[in-house]
Amino acid sequence: MPSHVSLPKSGPTITTEDFLKFKEFFYRRTGISFEPTKRYFVDKRLVERIEATGTVNFRGYFTMLRFQASGEELQQLTNLMTVNETYFLREEYQFKCLVDSILPEIVRHRKGSDAIRIWCIPSSSGEEPYSIAMCLLERWNGIREWDVEIISSDIDTGILRRASWLLKYFKKSGDEYQLCNDIREAVEFTRVNLSEPSETLAYRNFDIIFCRNLLIYFDDLSRTTAAETFYEALKPGGFICLGHSESMSRISSLFRVRKFPDAIVYQKGMESR
Ligand SMILES: C[S@@+](CC[C@H](N)C(=O)[O-])C[C@H]1O[C@@H](n2cnc3c(N)ncnc32)[C@H](O)[C@@H]1O
């Protein structure tokens, strides 16, 4: 690893020691693990925030980051460090699986009329929860009988603000306006750090969790912690859907693999631990 990284213009320098200190600190706070190959990405953002806050050098900035009571700067920096790539109907086969296999199984076993609860974490700018809501409205007959709640969470407050703007796309006219209202009512956004147990404590009794394209940024330990959180958050028999390159079997034995015609998903046993 180089002892420092050349950034486009002169300014504060981030040494290897600084990078390693920051990497450890950020990992403990967010679960995100930066490999040495991400050095340029990280240094560039640190320099940007050192300059924006007028803290002059890494040392001063790092002190502020750790001890600022409001945590505002850590949030600003986190917003810069996250990768928010997402798009509508991403990995659509899973939505087909949701409509054709998972939901029918859930309602078959349902006693009573409790709403079906879906947790979409991380939601990024909302394309994923809105895709789920659209698929349910357009393709699932059960939507006439069952209430569905989609709680959408992300650590990045900037991207969550963008998520509510997205609703404008649905505000056109006629039927599309109706769709907009239905989606607006179905989806709720919250800021949650999946790696902070005190923040996930209130998230319980979910039937389905979508956690797609986040665990790739975690190391094995944070992945295992996330699996424990999902286990606690799901109802007995609840399902979890991961991104196509992510696998629960490699992380934890808490869930059983369910191979449906359209997708492989993971399920919590009917009996809790
Ligand atoms: C690549 S996006 C995936 C979005 C969506 N699930 C998809 O597959 O299209 C990853 C998201 O994870 C969020 N994230 C990163 N660390 C997180 C954490 N510890 N808790 C909650 N969200 C986190 C980022 O802010 C980012 O929006």
The ligand as an SDF file (V2000), in Angstrom:
LIG
                    3D

 27 29  0  0  0  0  0  0  0  0999 V2000
  -25.7410   -0.5830   -3.3780 C   0  0  0  0  0  0  0  0  0  0  0  0
  -27.0220    0.1170   -2.3740 S   0  0  0  0  0  0  0  0  0  0  0  0
  -28.2470   -1.1750   -2.4930 C   0  0  0  0  0  0  0  0  0  0  0  0
  -29.6560   -0.6120   -2.6080 C   0  0  0  0  0  0  0  0  0  0  0  0
  -30.7440   -1.6310   -2.9500 C   0  0  0  0  0  0  0  0  0  0  0  0
  -30.9440   -2.6060   -1.9120 N   0  0  0  0  0  0  0  0  0  0  0  0
  -30.4630   -2.3330   -4.2590 C   0  0  0  0  0  0  0  0  0  0  0  0
  -30.0420   -3.5080   -4.2440 O   0  0  0  0  0  0  0  0  0  0  0  0
  -30.6450   -1.7240   -5.3300 O   0  0  0  0  0  0  0  0  0  0  0  0
  -26.2910   -0.0770   -0.7540 C   0  0  0  0  0  0  0  0  0  0  0  0
  -26.9370    0.8160    0.3180 C   0  0  0  0  0  0  0  0  0  0  0  0
  -26.5300    0.3340    1.6110 O   0  0  0  0  0  0  0  0  0  0  0  0
  -26.5580    1.4330    2.4990 C   0  0  0  0  0  0  0  0  0  0  0  0
  -25.8030    1.0710    3.7210 N   0  0  0  0  0  0  0  0  0  0  0  0
  -24.4700    0.9310    3.8580 C   0  0  0  0  0  0  0  0  0  0  0  0
  -24.1490    0.5820    5.1330 N   0  0  0  0  0  0  0  0  0  0  0  0
  -25.3240    0.4870    5.8040 C   0  0  0  0  0  0  0  0  0  0  0  0
  -25.6660    0.1600    7.1510 C   0  0  0  0  0  0  0  0  0  0  0  0
  -24.7270   -0.1540    8.0570 N   0  0  0  0  0  0  0  0  0  0  0  0
  -26.9710    0.1660    7.5060 N   0  0  0  0  0  0  0  0  0  0  0  0
  -27.9410    0.4900    6.5980 C   0  0  0  0  0  0  0  0  0  0  0  0
  -27.6860    0.8040    5.3170 N   0  0  0  0  0  0  0  0  0  0  0  0
  -26.3860    0.7980    4.9120 C   0  0  0  0  0  0  0  0  0  0  0  0
  -25.9430    2.5540    1.6640 C   0  0  0  0  0  0  0  0  0  0  0  0
  -26.2610    3.8360    2.1620 O   0  0  0  0  0  0  0  0  0  0  0  0
  -26.5410    2.2900    0.2710 C   0  0  0  0  0  0  0  0  0  0  0  0
  -27.6700    3.1010    0.0300 O   0  0  0  0  0  0  0  0  0  0  0  0
  1  2  1  0
  2  3  1  0
  2 10  1  0
  3  4  1  0
  4  5  1  0
  5  6  1  0
  5  7  1  0
  7  8  2  0
  7  9  1  0
 10 11  1  0
 11 12  1  0
 11 26  1  0
 12 13  1  0
 13 14  1  0
 13 24  1  0
 14 15  1  0
 14 23  1  0
 15 16  2  0
 16 17  1  0
 17 18  1  0
 17 23  2  0
 18 19  1  0
 18 20  2  0
 20 21  1  0
 21 22  2  0
 22 23  1  0
 24 25  1  0
 24 26  1  0
 26 27  1  0
M  CHG  2   2   1   9  -1
M  END
$$$$
